[in-house]
Amino acid sequence: MIRYSHVKRAITASLGAAVLAVGGSAVAQGGTGNPPSWTERIAPFRIADRLYWVGSRDLAALLIDSGKGLILIDAGMPEFAPQVLANIRALGFDLRQVRILLNSQAHADHAGGFAAIKAATGARMLASVEDGRLLERGGKGDFAWGDELAYPAVKVNRTLRDRQQVKLGAVTLTAHITPGHTKGCTTWTFPVTDRGRTYVAQFNCSASIPGYKLLGTPSYPNMAADYEITFAKLKRLPCEIFLGAHGSFFNLDAKRAKLGKSAANPFVDPEGCRSYIAGAETAYRKQLARERQERAAK
């Protein structure tokens, strides 16, 4: 099993314990393994019309039914790939219906399962240019982690530019390159209907800083500038149904528990989306100011 906990300890420090409330205690307490919630099985469920969660308790795997095939965003840890496939089948879908695989970030906890899922489904892998390179290297040569957090490499069939659209059947998704967490971190927006109303869903890649040095990192010299671009972009993007690479970003546990208990869909949460982005930006600005002070003092 890939040991990824030290990365998420840094994320916890940068965004606060509340961001990683799901499974966060194992990280905050310095556990040596991955948080159990990353591979904890939960039953797949419907979020809105043709939109389903097929991931673990904290790591996203989002399934979209286009009417002419399925789209999967993110794949979780390598060892969780069989469960993602089982969850898709449990919803009544044939694995051969999975046509497109999309990635938010090319880290092991979100991309590790793609190779197995691609082999099982025959789907095409689409990714940003920068993260596509990392996917094809199986996470090796990461600007922060080197070869430490490797996973099975996956062939990318098509690379995507900022604001490029991916279309299948009745579904159109837009890729928004939001770099920083990874160089090609990709936030996705797409329309979703629920109870006769149309919303814009946002699947947020991540804007956290997991132990990175914003200034003076030779392998990513423009990191701080990229985070600036990302925060400016995220604040402009529509976000009514709030989703993300970690369920803990958008309080998945609490929202899942509320499903079906009232007329309101708990995943419709623009305020929560704005709060997440604001919290991430505050953490970024504090770290940037600290690093600038440290450099000035030398």
Residue pairs with C-beta under 8 A, 6 or more apart in sequence:
1 33
1 34
1 77
1 79
2 34
2 77
2 78
2 108
2 109
2 112
2 149
2 150
2 151
3 32
3 33
3 34
4 34
4 38
4 107
4 108
4 109
4 149
5 26
5 27
5 30
5 31
5 32
5 33
5 34
5 35
6 211
7 107
7 145
7 149
7 210
7 211
8 20
8 27
8 35
8 210
9 27
9 28
9 30
9 211
10 209
10 210
10 211
10 212
11 19
11 20
11 27
11 208
11 209
11 210
11 211
12 19
12 20
12 24
12 27
12 28
14 208
14 209
14 210
14 283
14 284
14 287
15 208
15 279
15 280
15 283
16 279
16 283
17 24
17 28
19 208
19 248
19 249
19 276
19 279
20 27
20 28
20 35
20 246
20 248
21 248
21 251
21 253
22 37
22 57
22 58
22 246
22 247
22 248
22 252
22 253
23 35
23 36
23 37
23 38
23 40
23 57
23 58
23 248
24 35
24 248
26 33
26 34
26 35
26 36
26 37
27 35
34 77
34 109
35 58
37 56
37 57
37 58
37 59
37 247
37 248
38 56
38 57
38 58
38 59
38 76
38 77
38 80
38 109
39 56
39 59
39 76
39 77
39 79
39 80
39 83
40 56
40 57
40 58
41 56
41 57
41 83
42 53
42 56
42 57
42 256
43 87
43 90
44 52
44 53
44 54
44 63
44 87
44 88
44 90
44 91
45 52
45 53
45 256
45 259
46 52
46 259
47 53
47 192
47 241
47 243
47 265
47 267
48 192
48 193
48 194
48 199
48 201
48 241
48 265
48 267
49 192
49 193
49 194
50 64
50 65
50 66
50 67
50 171
50 192
50 193
51 62
51 63
51 64
51 65
51 192
51 201
52 62
52 63
52 64
52 65
52 91
53 60
53 61
53 62
53 63
53 252
53 256
54 61
54 62
54 63
54 72
54 84
54 87
54 88
54 91
55 61
55 62
55 74
55 76
55 80
55 84
55 87
55 247
56 76
56 77
56 80
56 83
57 247
57 252
57 253
58 246
58 247
58 248
58 252
59 74
59 76
59 77
59 80
59 109
59 110
59 245
59 246
59 247
60 73
60 74
60 76
60 104
60 110
60 203
60 243
60 244
60 245
60 246
60 247
61 72
61 73
61 74
61 75
61 76
61 84
61 87
61 113
62 72
62 73
62 74
62 203
62 243
63 70
63 71
63 72
63 88
63 91
63 93
64 70
64 71
64 72
64 73
64 171
64 173
64 190
65 93
66 99
66 168
66 169
66 170
66 171
67 169
67 170
67 171
68 99
68 168
68 169
68 170
69 97
69 98
69 99
69 100
69 168
69 169
70 88
70 93
70 97
70 98
70 99
70 100
71 98
71 99
71 100
71 101
71 102
71 166
71 168
71 171
71 173
72 84
72 88
72 98
72 100
72 101
72 102
72 117
72 123
73 102
73 103
73 104
73 188
73 203
74 102
74 103
74 104
74 110
74 111
74 245
75 81
75 84
75 101
75 103
75 110
75 111
75 112
75 113
75 114
75 117
76 83
76 84
76 109
76 110
76 112
76 113
77 108
77 109
77 112
77 113
78 108
78 112
78 113
78 115
78 116
78 151
78 152
79 112
80 112
80 113
81 112
81 113
81 114
81 115
81 116
81 117
81 120
82 116
84 113
84 117
85 95
85 116
85 117
85 120
85 121
88 95
88 98
89 95
95 120
95 121
96 121
96 122
98 117
98 121
98 122
98 123
99 123
99 124
99 168
100 123
100 124
100 126
100 166
100 168
101 114
101 117
101 118
101 121
101 123
101 124
101 125
101 126
102 126
102 127
102 166
102 173
102 175
102 186
102 188
103 110
103 111
103 114
103 125
103 126
103 127
103 128
103 131
103 135
103 186
104 110
104 185
104 186
104 187
104 188
104 203
104 204
104 205
104 206
104 244
104 245
105 111
105 131
105 181
105 182
105 185
105 186
105 205
105 206
105 245
106 127
106 131
106 132
106 134
106 135
106 139
106 182
106 184
107 139
107 142
107 149
107 182
108 139
108 149
108 150
108 151
110 245
111 131
111 134
111 135
111 139
111 151
111 154
112 139
112 151
112 152
114 125
114 135
114 152
114 154
115 138
115 151
115 152
115 153
115 154
116 152
117 123
118 125
118 154
118 155
124 157
124 158
125 135
125 154
125 155
125 156
125 157
125 158
126 156
126 157
126 158
126 159
126 160
126 166
127 135
127 156
127 159
127 160
127 184
127 186
128 159
128 160
128 161
128 175
128 177
128 184
128 185
128 186
129 159
129 160
129 161
129 184
130 179
130 182
130 183
130 184
131 182
131 183
131 184
131 185
131 186
132 156
132 159
132 184
133 184
134 141
134 142
134 182
134 183
134 184
135 153
135 154
135 156
136 153
136 154
136 155
136 156
137 153
138 150
138 151
138 152
138 153
138 154
139 145
139 147
139 149
139 150
139 151
140 146
140 147
140 150
141 147
142 148
142 149
143 183
143 217
143 219
143 220
144 210
144 211
144 212
144 217
144 219
144 220
160 166
160 175
160 186
161 175
161 177
162 175
162 176
162 177
163 174
163 175
163 176
164 174
164 175
165 172
165 173
165 174
165 175
166 172
166 173
166 174
166 175
167 173
171 190
172 190
172 191
173 188
173 189
173 190
174 188
174 189
174 190
175 186
175 187
175 188
176 186
176 187
176 188
176 189
176 233
176 237
177 184
177 185
177 186
178 185
178 186
178 187
178 204
178 205
178 207
178 229
178 230
178 233
178 234
179 185
179 226
179 227
179 229
179 230
180 207
180 209
180 223
180 226
180 227
180 230
181 205
181 206
181 207
181 208
181 209
181 210
182 205
183 220
183 226
185 205
185 206
185 230
186 205
187 202
187 203
187 204
187 205
187 233
187 234
187 237
188 202
188 203
189 200
189 201
189 202
189 203
189 237
189 238
189 239
190 200
190 201
190 203
191 198
191 199
191 200
191 201
192 198
192 199
192 200
192 201
192 241
193 199
194 241
194 265
194 268
195 263
195 265
199 240
199 241
199 268
200 238
200 239
200 240
200 241
201 239
201 240
201 241
201 242
201 243
202 237
202 238
202 239
202 240
202 241
202 242
202 243
202 244
202 273
203 243
203 244
203 245
204 234
204 239
204 242
204 243
204 244
204 245
204 249
204 250
204 273
204 276
204 277
205 244
205 245
206 244
206 245
206 246
206 249
207 227
207 230
207 231
207 234
207 277
207 280
207 281
207 284
208 280
208 283
209 227
209 283
209 284
209 287
212 220
212 223
213 291
214 223
214 224
214 227
214 284
214 287
214 288
214 291
215 223
215 224
215 288
215 291
215 292
215 295
216 295
217 223
220 226
224 288
227 284
231 277
231 280
231 281
231 284
234 277
235 277
239 270
239 273
239 274
240 268
240 269
240 270
240 273
241 265
241 267
241 268
241 269
242 250
242 267
242 269
242 270
242 272
242 273
242 276
243 250
243 267
244 250
244 276
247 253
249 276
250 267
250 269
250 272
250 273
250 276
251 272
254 266
255 266
255 267
255 269
258 266
259 265
259 266
